[in-house]
């Protein structure tokens, strides 16, 4: 596990340079400026990024700092303003990176910030890293819209030799995105058509119907990011029914219906298990800060 940045370079202040709505409910924010360029200069800082958001009451950006022991939060409030997201795109040459935010108004700290983000808005980039799907021959990538930025990044990075399925649950057909890939991956979009997020069995039913290949003993990997109850079911199903072992799966509870993002992170650790890959690079931030925002 890569250690936390302690060079004094981070945290950095990243400035918004573009805001584009990819779909009606997905907003892509592009960050630039010296802070974004510093962050993008290190390719190990993907796929995840820890961001520090301005205090919604004061509008001030109050960043922690790093010392020889790691990250230092001067107050509990600083911890409460940190979220983990996927870096949808990172361009070291341009000194830019993108984060996609699910739009649901003021329903979350980060989504509320994204609703108001304009060129010149800022947030803090504390650090990043983590793991993605292991190199394989056949992939199963599964998630709802909160996992779509991560799935999109993985799909677009797959080699032409890769095969498999990507299954994505979205609010409605207007949330489909153009995902460009050289691979032979089949992408399936499942629309809730008005049903609340986390209330359907769309992902469970779709994954249950997938035939995981075994002929020729291919390397198989399954990645899942979804609501907590779905994630727990997926892990059990992939192992007990599909026959995948712990090294062939990475299942993450991104959010839990009925809880805010902070409560879920603190009480359930995103339903992770000890024998599975750890998607959080920075254990040093874990004391009170496993609070993935419901946006991702």
Secondary structure, 3 states (H helix, E strand, C coil): CCCCCCCCCCCEEEEEEEEEEEECCEEEEEEEHHHHHHHHCCHHHCCEEEEECCCCCCCCCCCCEEECCEEECCCHHHHHCEEEEECCEEECCCCEEEEEEECCCCCCHHHHHHHHCCCCCEEEEEEEECCCCCCCCEEEEEECHHHHHHHHHHHHHCCCCCEEEEEEEECCHHHCCCCCCCCEEEEEEEECCCCCCCCCCHHHHHHHCCCCCCCCCCCEEEEEEEEHHHHHHHHHHHHHCCCCCHHHEEEEEEECCCCCHHHHHHHHHHHCCCCCCCCCCCHHHCCCCCCCCCCC
